[in-house]
Amino acid sequence: MSNHKAFIFDLDGVIVDTAKFHFLAWRKLANDLGFDFTEEQNEQLKGVSRVESLKKILKWGNMELSEEEFNRQMALKNENYLSYVEEMDDAEILPGVPKVLNYLIENKIPFALGSASKNARTILKKIDLYEKFDAIVDGTDVSKAKPDPEVFLIAAEKLNAEPHNCVVFEDSVAGVQAANIGKMTSIGIGDEKVLNEADYVFTDFTEIEIEFIEKLLRNQK
């Protein structure tokens, strides 16, 4: 395996903000079942699989569902979420992200998507980034959820890069932990107090200068 640097990006909250769509879809599910669901609770679902998210929501609502109804509600939530995704275009790409991606493309630095979302490919096509990634690893490719590093390790392998040469951009605690467990450089996007386990934290990509990317490429901390 070659000794080159590679970059791995989470999707939700890093490249696009689909958390708002998840919130609307989960809130509708909760309301239809007769209880409320808050934005604060939605924050706790970042980086969490759909199955585990529904389990948490049902616990908050003191509800139990049969396996059949559980699966039905999960499918309904996804349909509702996808109705929002259907309206997406490249205007949904978060500020500052294109600058970093374009730099990587121009300098032939490989990068991959490492997302728990099973809708990642659909979203990347909607925002016209699908063809730009050298590799895509999403929820359909993994069996273990973050903080297990499986999604990032598969991405590293697809990029033909050693884990310690990979830089991961994440907005969730579980994602940062997964990058750290995988022995990768972790960059948190969001609140420094929440993402304090990351090697570096930025509020968003507008704070990331190209000089910082170049520093990472030179292995300078």
BAVEX-259973 format. One record per residue: residue number from 0; residue in three letters; x, y, z of N, C-alpha, C in turn. Coordinates in steps of 0.001 Angstrom, whole numbers, plus 500000, padded with zeros to 6 digits. Example, Ala and Ser with C-alpha at 12.3 -4.5 7.8 and 13.67 -1.06 7.14 Angstrom:
<sites>
0,ALA,513190,494310,507800,512300,495500,507800,513200,496700,507800
1,SER,512850,497750,507080,513670,498940,507140,512900,500030,507870
</sites>
This chain:
<sites>
0,MET,500847,498803,500000,500000,500000,500000,500880,501243,500000
1,SER,500520,502214,499167,501386,503391,499031,501281,504322,500234
2,ASN,502249,505225,500319,502385,506059,501510,501780,507459,501307
3,HIS,500683,507542,500548,500103,508854,500251,499026,509231,501269
4,LYS,498740,510516,501352,497665,511035,502198,496329,510830,501491
5,ALA,495278,510640,502270,493935,510525,501713,492954,511161,502690
6,PHE,491838,511627,502162,490849,512323,502973,489513,511581,502919
7,ILE,488836,511530,504061,487540,510851,504151,486535,511818,504777
8,PHE,485388,511945,504142,484367,512880,504606,483103,512135,505022
9,ASP,482585,512473,506185,481223,512079,506521,480308,512929,505634
10,LEU,479034,512567,505563,478117,513307,504693,477240,514290,505474
11,ASP,476360,513730,506303,475397,514559,507026,476094,515466,508036
12,GLY,475910,516782,507897,476512,517725,508827,477924,518132,508451
13,VAL,478476,517489,507420,479832,517822,506968,479779,518409,505552
14,ILE,479207,517654,504625,479081,518124,503239,477727,518792,503010
15,VAL,476698,518209,503575,475350,518789,503511,474722,518713,504903
16,ASP,473694,519525,505113,472998,519475,506401,471661,518768,506220
17,THR,471700,517433,506213,470443,516689,506099,469856,516398,507473
18,ALA,470563,516836,508526,470037,516630,509884,468655,517267,510016
19,LYS,468456,518401,509334,467158,519087,509411,466055,518223,508794
20,PHE,466400,517467,507728,465407,516595,507097,465107,515393,507991
21,HIS,466176,514853,508615,465980,513740,509556,465085,514185,510707
22,PHE,465339,515397,511200,464545,515916,512314,463068,515990,511940
23,LEU,462775,516569,510776,461378,516705,510346,460705,515343,510193
24,ALA,461464,514376,509626,460891,513037,509411,460699,512282,510730
25,TRP,461677,512382,511637,461536,511721,512939,460429,512370,513770
26,ARG,460339,513699,513682,459300,514391,514455,457907,513986,513973
27,LYS,457748,513849,512661,456447,513412,512121,456110,512017,512635
28,LEU,457120,511129,512636,456907,509768,513142,456460,509812,514603
29,ALA,457185,510578,515422,456853,510666,516845,455455,511245,517043
30,ASN,455159,512335,516319,453846,512974,516435,452723,512021,516021
31,ASP,452962,511261,514948,451955,510287,514488,451717,509199,515525
32,LEU,452755,508913,516341,452628,507904,517392,452106,508513,518699
33,GLY,451937,509854,518703,451294,510492,519843,452196,511175,520860
34,PHE,453465,511427,520504,454342,512168,521419,455239,513111,520625
35,ASP,455964,513984,521327,456774,514985,520643,458243,514558,520552
36,PHE,458972,515237,519706,460391,514943,519472,461096,516278,519259
37,THR,462130,516550,520043,462764,517870,520023,464065,517890,519206
38,GLU,464502,519098,518883,465765,519259,518160,466942,518806,519014
39,GLU,466820,518986,520342,467879,518529,521257,468013,517002,521186
40,GLN,466873,516311,521135,466905,514851,521009,467488,514449,519658
41,ASN,467158,515214,518629,467675,514925,517295,469203,514982,517267
42,GLU,469776,515891,518063,471234,516004,518133,471864,514699,518618
43,GLN,471151,513992,519475,471670,512735,520037,471646,511586,519022
44,LEU,471011,511821,517878,470917,510766,516861,471972,510920,515773
45,LYS,472813,511943,515887,473855,512148,514868,474785,510945,514828
46,GLY,474998,510422,513634,475908,509286,513466,475343,507958,513932
47,VAL,474054,507950,514336,473422,506727,514852,472579,506094,513742
48,SER,472590,504778,513641,471844,504092,512583,470347,504309,512734
49,ARG,469611,504040,511653,468160,504227,511652,467478,503344,512702
50,VAL,467930,502095,512801,467336,501154,513766,467537,501651,515196
51,GLU,468787,502011,515516,469085,502479,516877,468396,503804,517167
52,SER,468262,504658,516142,467571,505936,516320,466113,505711,516711
53,LEU,465449,504811,516005,464038,504543,516311,463890,503939,517709
54,LYS,464821,503083,518090,464785,502503,519446,464863,503608,520501
55,LYS,465770,504576,520278,465923,505690,521221,464642,506518,521289
56,ILE,464074,506826,520128,462868,507654,520069,461702,506970,520780
57,LEU,461544,505682,520560,460461,504941,521217,460653,504924,522735
58,LYS,461916,504844,523146,462215,504870,524585,461834,506225,525174
59,TRP,462188,507316,524463,461827,508655,524909,460305,508824,525001
60,GLY,459593,508158,524082,458134,508268,524070,457439,507204,524901
61,ASN,458257,506396,525637,457713,505294,526457,456777,504391,525651
62,MET,457245,504013,524463,456420,503178,523581,457152,501918,523188
63,GLU,456374,500870,522948,456917,499636,522386,456106,499287,521156
64,LEU,456799,498778,520123,456125,498379,518893,456470,496936,518574
65,SER,455550,496262,517901,455858,494918,517418,456949,495030,516361
66,GLU,457613,493942,516073,458688,493972,515064,458149,494433,513713
67,GLU,456957,493972,513381,456344,494343,512092,456063,495849,512036
68,GLU,455487,496393,513126,455169,497812,513158,456437,498661,513231
69,PHE,457451,498168,513945,458752,498845,514031,459322,499021,512622
70,ASN,459320,497941,511847,459857,497988,510486,459018,498888,509581
71,ARG,457703,498877,509800,456812,499722,508999,457088,501198,509276
72,GLN,457239,501536,510553,457515,502925,510927,458870,503382,510388
73,MET,459847,502482,510413,461175,502814,509899,461111,503119,508395
74,ALA,460337,502320,507676,460178,502528,506227,459439,503839,505945
75,LEU,458409,504128,506759,457648,505370,506592,458545,506589,506825
76,LYS,459374,506492,507875,460293,507595,508171,461224,507825,506988
77,ASN,461739,506757,506410,462679,506895,505300,462001,507499,504071
78,GLU,460765,507083,503809,460014,507648,502682,459834,509154,502867
79,ASN,459489,509543,504097,459281,510945,504418,460584,511734,504251
80,TYR,461677,511172,504773,463004,511796,504657,463389,511960,503181
81,LEU,463159,510902,502388,463541,510942,500971,462728,511958,500177
82,SER,461523,512273,500655,460717,513298,499971,461407,514657,500082
83,TYR,462124,514888,501204,462914,516119,501354,464181,516049,500500
84,VAL,464828,514887,500498,466058,514686,499718,465795,514928,498232
85,GLU,464613,514525,497791,464230,514651,496381,464324,516099,495896
86,GLU,464132,517038,496823,464145,518462,496461,465549,519071,496516
87,MET,466558,518286,496919,467913,518823,497083,468585,519131,495752
88,ASP,469506,520120,495780,470390,520368,494645,471725,520866,495199
89,ASP,472623,521315,494314,473971,521667,494786,473988,522895,495704
90,ALA,472863,523604,495805,472788,524731,496741,472809,524253,498191
91,GLU,472568,522937,498396,472561,522364,499748,473971,522070,500266
92,ILE,474986,522141,499383,476363,521889,499832,476756,522986,500812
93,LEU,477296,522594,501947,477608,523565,502993,478747,524503,502581
94,PRO,478702,525761,503017,479722,526757,502651,481138,526293,502990
95,GLY,482052,526548,502057,483460,526211,502285,483850,524832,501813
96,VAL,482875,523943,501661,483181,522561,501245,483740,522512,499816
97,PRO,483108,523190,498830,483637,523116,497459,485092,523541,497339
98,LYS,485489,524567,498110,486881,525054,498063,487852,523929,498410
99,VAL,487548,523176,499473,488427,522087,499911,488407,520944,498906
100,LEU,487217,520551,498448,487119,519451,497481,487842,519802,496179
101,ASN,487662,521034,495709,488315,521449,494462,489831,521436,494590
102,TYR,490344,521815,495764,491786,521769,495986,492292,520326,495900
103,LEU,491559,519408,496524,491965,517995,496500,491944,517440,495078
104,ILE,490908,517808,494326,490788,517333,492938,491933,517889,492087
105,GLU,492176,519191,492201,493222,519837,491394,494600,519268,491687
106,ASN,494814,518840,492939,496128,518313,493328,496179,516786,493353
107,LYS,495118,516178,492785,495055,514709,492639,495252,513977,493968
108,ILE,494646,514526,495018,494693,513890,496338,493405,513083,496495
109,PRO,493490,511781,496704,492282,510953,496750,491411,511233,497971
110,PHE,490110,511171,497763,489196,511338,498892,487951,510472,498713
111,ALA,487393,510099,499859,486247,509181,499865,485149,509716,500768
112,LEU,483965,509152,500605,482867,509387,501527,482828,508221,502507
113,GLY,482639,508524,503793,482479,507474,504806,481273,507812,505660
114,SER,480106,507332,505251,478855,507756,505894,478011,506562,506324
115,ALA,477294,506735,507433,476377,505692,507907,475079,505697,507108
116,SER,474843,506764,506342,473585,506915,505614,473468,505919,504467
117,LYS,472321,505255,504401,472058,504351,503275,471580,505127,502050
118,ASN,471352,506425,502246,470898,507276,501143,472036,508140,500592
119,ALA,473266,507858,501010,474406,508722,500660,474594,508871,499147
120,ARG,474505,507766,498422,474720,507839,496973,473647,508701,496299
121,THR,472407,508525,496748,471297,509329,496211,471553,510811,496446
122,ILE,471979,511158,497664,472224,512563,498009,473378,513135,497192
123,LEU,474473,512377,497062,475625,512861,496292,475244,513123,494835
124,LYS,474370,512278,494283,473912,512508,492905,473075,513780,492821
125,LYS,472225,514005,493821,471354,515187,493847,472169,516481,493898
126,ILE,473286,516456,494636,474086,517682,494799,475270,517719,493823
127,ASP,475248,516767,492877,476225,516752,491779,477671,516556,492243
128,LEU,477853,515701,493264,479211,515396,493736,479571,513922,493556
129,TYR,478627,513117,493128,478815,511660,493074,480069,511263,492299
130,GLU,480267,511884,491147,481394,511516,490275,482736,512021,490805
131,LYS,482707,512938,491758,483960,513558,492209,484690,512737,493263
132,PHE,483970,511850,493946,484607,511035,494981,485324,509835,494367
133,ASP,486517,509548,494883,487281,508393,494394,486709,507089,494932
134,ALA,486017,507167,496063,485389,505978,496657,484218,506434,497522
135,ILE,483205,505581,497599,482032,505875,498435,481746,504654,499296
136,VAL,481708,504868,500599,481346,503809,501546,480176,504353,502357
137,ASP,479044,503648,502314,477886,504139,503056,477268,503012,503885
138,GLY,476080,503271,504399,475429,502311,505291,475128,500965,504668
139,THR,475130,500886,503335,474876,499599,502669,476137,498736,502621
140,ASP,477295,499336,502949,478582,498625,502831,479139,498144,504166
141,VAL,478502,498543,505262,479077,498239,506578,478089,497471,507454
142,SER,478634,496750,508425,477791,496007,509370,477899,496575,510779
143,LYS,478914,497427,510998,479121,497982,512343,478988,499495,512308
144,ALA,478265,500049,513272,478053,501496,513328,479223,502187,514022
145,LYS,479441,503458,513695,480403,504276,514430,479958,504303,515895
146,PRO,480845,504237,516865,482284,504525,516798,483189,503383,516310
147,ASP,482601,502272,515849,483459,501273,515207,484030,501916,513939
148,PRO,485329,501757,513688,485957,502443,512548,485755,501751,511196
149,GLU,484908,500720,511146,484764,499917,509918,484574,500775,508666
150,VAL,483645,501742,508701,483345,502546,507509,484582,503289,507013
151,PHE,485408,503793,507941,486604,504544,507550,487730,503610,507099
152,LEU,487811,502453,507711,488853,501492,507311,488592,500950,505912
153,ILE,487313,500728,505589,486964,500283,504231,487297,501399,503233
154,ALA,486971,502644,503612,487273,503785,502733,488777,503896,502488
155,ALA,489568,503742,503548,491031,503818,503424,491541,502748,502463
156,GLU,490988,501547,502611,491393,500440,501732,491053,500749,500280
157,LYS,489860,501304,500054,489446,501645,498686,490341,502735,498089
158,LEU,490873,503597,498956,491766,504669,498499,493225,504215,498440
159,ASN,493450,502953,498815,494800,502385,498835,495717,503192,499752
160,ALA,495158,503595,500912,495920,504428,501862,495984,503754,503228
161,GLU,497114,503910,503890,497244,503417,505260,496368,504274,506181
162,PRO,495698,503662,507171,494846,504443,508079,495543,505660,508684
163,HIS,496813,505524,509096,497490,506658,509746,497757,507804,508778
164,ASN,497570,507564,507477,497729,508619,506474,496392,509230,506064
165,CYS,495328,508838,506747,493994,509332,506398,493538,510444,507343
166,VAL,492851,511417,506771,492280,512540,507517,490767,512441,507390
167,VAL,490079,512432,508527,488622,512255,508536,487929,513533,509020
168,PHE,486908,513959,508266,486077,515094,508660,484751,514568,509191
169,GLU,484415,514906,510429,483221,514363,511095,482515,515433,511923
170,ASP,481187,515287,512049,480449,516245,512891,479861,515595,514131
171,SER,480053,514277,514271,479466,513584,515425,480557,513048,516355
172,VAL,480210,512909,517618,481143,512351,518604,481523,510926,518202
173,ALA,480516,510135,517821,480774,508737,517432,481707,508669,516225
174,GLY,481546,509615,515283,482391,509633,514092,483829,510002,514413
175,VAL,484001,510989,515282,485345,511384,515721,486017,510218,516439
176,GLN,485265,509547,517310,485809,508391,518036,486204,507280,517068
177,ALA,485390,507070,516031,485702,506040,515029,487007,506350,514313
178,ALA,487200,507619,513959,488443,508030,513298,489636,507822,514223
179,ASN,489465,508182,515489,490553,508027,516460,490887,506553,516690
180,ILE,489863,505723,516825,490087,504283,517023,490792,503686,515805
181,GLY,490457,504228,514616,491091,503757,513380,492476,504318,513150
182,LYS,492983,505100,514137,494333,505685,514081,494473,506706,512950
183,MET,493373,507411,512660,493366,508442,511626,493370,509829,512267
184,THR,493723,510855,511503,493630,512224,511996,492158,512632,511961
185,SER,491630,513091,513088,490210,513444,513158,490020,514956,513185
186,ILE,489134,515419,512320,488797,516836,512272,487304,516983,512530
187,GLY,486980,517616,513655,485582,517815,514013,485018,519059,513353
188,ILE,483802,518936,512841,483097,520077,512261,481896,520356,513151
189,GLY,481973,521452,513916,480880,521750,514833,481366,522418,516108
190,ASP,480760,522037,517212,481030,522648,518514,482267,522022,519170
191,GLU,483231,522865,519497,484491,522376,520092,484261,521664,521424
192,LYS,483278,522136,522189,482998,521500,523488,482470,520074,523294
193,VAL,481680,519890,522266,481088,518568,521988,482115,517632,521345
194,LEU,482904,518181,520428,483839,517357,519636,485265,517444,520175
195,ASN,485393,517520,521502,486712,517761,522103,487705,516608,521951
196,GLU,487232,515454,521486,488163,514331,521272,488865,514410,519920
197,ALA,488420,515338,519059,489023,515464,517723,490401,516103,517797
198,ASP,491258,515781,516830,492597,516386,516766,492502,517888,516489
199,TYR,491539,518259,515654,491283,519673,515339,489771,519856,515280
200,VAL,489289,521060,515596,487857,521350,515480,487659,522701,514796
201,PHE,486743,522721,513832,486345,523953,513160,484823,524049,513228
202,THR,484319,525269,513349,482867,525446,513383,482245,524954,512088
203,ASP,482873,525296,510966,482439,524815,509651,483609,524956,508677
204,PHE,483378,524616,507419,484464,524605,506437,484940,526006,506042
205,THR,484136,527025,506338,484598,528377,505997,485801,528777,506840
206,GLU,485994,528081,507967,487149,528368,508837,488416,527622,508394
207,ILE,488263,526694,507475,489410,525872,507050,490104,526530,505859
208,GLU,491339,526940,506077,492131,527538,505000,492890,526446,504255
209,ILE,493198,526708,502987,493958,525749,502177,495333,525494,502812
210,GLU,495881,526497,503483,497179,526325,504169,497101,525204,505203
211,PHE,495938,525071,505846,495753,524007,506840,495762,522632,506156
212,ILE,495105,522541,505019,495093,521280,504255,496515,520930,503825
213,GLU,497253,521931,503370,498645,521715,502952,499502,521259,504127
214,LYS,499226,521807,505299,499963,521413,506526,499711,519937,506830
215,LEU,498439,519524,506685,498103,518112,506920,498844,517210,505923
216,LEU,498934,517675,504694,499618,516885,503659,501105,516754,503956
217,ARG,501646,517735,504674,503070,517689,505037,503285,516985,506380
218,ASN,502187,516444,506924,502272,515722,508216,502647,516618,509385
219,GLN,502312,517882,509284,502635,518785,510386,501403,518944,511271
220,LYS,501575,518726,512545,500472,518895,513504,500313,520380,513831
</sites>
